[in-house]
Amino acid sequence: LGRGPFDVATVAVQQTGWEFNQNDGGWHDLMNVSTPGVTNGALTFHTTAGDPALVSPPLIARAAEFRDSDTGAHLVRMAAYCRLIGEGLGSDAEECRILQLAAPMHDVGKIAVPDSILLKPGKLSPDERRVMEQHTLQGETILADSQCDLIRVAAVLAGSHHECWDGTGYPRGLKGDTIPLVGRIAAVADVFDA
């Protein structure tokens, strides 16, 4: 982000008057913050060709959630933190809205990780860890090639949310400003709410 990770977390905490707990929202609450376009749990977006495309980001994110221990409440909080961080960094309202809606899809690639690894109660072996780390590329692939801006942002976010500022992250070992901003924001928000 060009700022220290604690500065970004501080932006998220200082700018919210919200208190999160076990009873927080759910997908309906996430959808309600998204302004116009909500119809029966689906969002209407326009493709670059101008044709309407129906997508349902919560369904995509919940597919991964069924395979992992992340709760819906965590994903809603993480998405809200992403929006707050984006606002704190000066992103415009539409960018922040898209970031908040894309954020819950960050781990969608976990649906491709074998249960024996994803649900393993103990520490992963080095080989298992390499398989787990592939969820970023798998998520990016699942979301790739969409005509919808939201899904395109989610693909970038899925593929970059485990990169580290010093280049020690994965999957590509990106460093500093070469890490997409949405990935840096999601990384901070995800760890902050872990």
N, C-alpha and C positions, 0 to 999 in steps of 0.2 A: 504494500500500500504506500510505500515511501515513508511511512511513519512506523514507529515501533508498535508491536502487537498489543502492548498494554494501552497505548494511546487509542487504538481503534476500539478495544473493549471498553475503555472509559467513555468514549463517545456513545456507545450503545447503552451503557448504564445511565449516564447523566441525562440523556435525552428521552428516556422512558420514565413515565410515572407508573408503568405497569408492574404488577407483582405477579409472578408466575408461580403456579402450584400444581398439584396433581390433578386438579379439576379443570385445568385450562382447556379452552376451546376444543377444537377438533377440526375436521375438514370443512364443516359448514362455516365456522368462524373465519377460517382462512379465506374461503370464497367470498364471504361478506365484505372483506376489506378491499376487494378487487374492483369496486365501482361497476359501471355498466357492463353488460354483456353476460351476466350470470343468468342462465336459464336451466332449471332442473339439474343443477350441479355441473353443468358444462359451460365452458366459456366460448364465446364466439370471437374469433380473431379473423383478420383478413390476411390472406396470403399475399406474397409480393405480386402475384398476378391479379389481385383484387377480388378473387373468389373467396367466399366465406369458408372457413375450415373449422370444424368442431373438434376441440380437444378437451380432454378432462385431466389436467395435471394431477389432481388428487388421486385419481385411479392409478395413474402411472406410479406415483410415489408409494401408494398403499401396496402395490404389487411387491415392491422391495421390502416394505415394512413387514409383510407377512412372513418373510424369510429371515428377518433379523430381529434383534431385540429392541431396536429403536421404537419408541412409542409415538403415536400420532401427536401427542402433546409436545414431545421434543421437536418434532419436525415443524410444528406450528411456531414454537418459540424461536427455533433456529431461523426460520423464514422471517419472522418479525425482526430479529436482530440484524439479519442481512439488510432489510429495508432501512432500519435505523442507521446502520453503518453507512449505507449508500447516501442517505440524507446528510449525515454528518460530513461526508466527503464532498458534498455539493452536487450529487447526481440529481437530474431533474425528476419530477414526480412520476413520469411514465417509466423511466429507467428503474426507479425504485420499486414501482408496482410489478414490473416484469421480474426483477430480481427476487422479490418476495414470493411470487408465484412459481418461479423456476427452482428456487432453493430446495424445496422438499424432494425434488427429483435427483439430488446430488448422488445418492447411493443406489439408484435404480439398477446399476450393473451387478449388484449383489444377487440378483435373481439368477445369474449365471454361475455363481460360486457353489460348488458342491456342498450339500448339507453337512457332510463329515468335517468340513473346514469351517463353514460359516457358523455352525452351531456348536463347535468344539468348546467345551468348558474350560480347558486349560490353555497354556501358551502354545502358539503355533510353531511348528518346526520351520526351519528356513525355507524348505520347499513349499510348505503350506502357506507361508507368508507371501511367497512369490505368486502363488495362485490367487490369494486374497487380494493382492495389490492390482491384479488384472481387472478388478471390478470397475476401476476408473475408465479404462479403455473400453470395457464392455458396455458401460453406461453411455459413454460418448457414442459408441457405434449404434446402440439401440435408438438413441435420440437424433442421430445424424440425418442429414439430408431433408429436414423438414422445411416446408415453405412458411412455417409459423415462426415469428420472431421469438416468442416465448420458448418454444422447443429448441430453437437454435441456441439461445442463451443457456438453457438447461444442459445442452450437449457440451458446451464449452465448460460450464461449471462442473459437470460430472467428470470430465477429463482432466480437470486441473485443481480440484479441491484438496488434493494431498501433496501438492508441490510445496516446497519450503523456500523461504526467502534466500537461504544460503546455498540452495541447489541440492540439498540432500533428500528432497522429497521424491515422489513418484507420481506418474509413470515415466516422465520424460527427463527428470532431473533439471527442470527449468529453474532459473535463478533470477531473483530481483524483479525488475520491471518486465521481464519476458513472461512472467506468470500473468495470465489474464486477470484483470481486476476482479471480475466476478468470482474467480476461483480463490483469490486471496481473501475476499470478503467472506465467502462461504467457509473457508478454513478457520478463520477467526471465530465466526459465529458458531460453528459446529463444536469447536473445542471449548468455547466459552460456556456453552450449554451442556457439555458432556457431564 
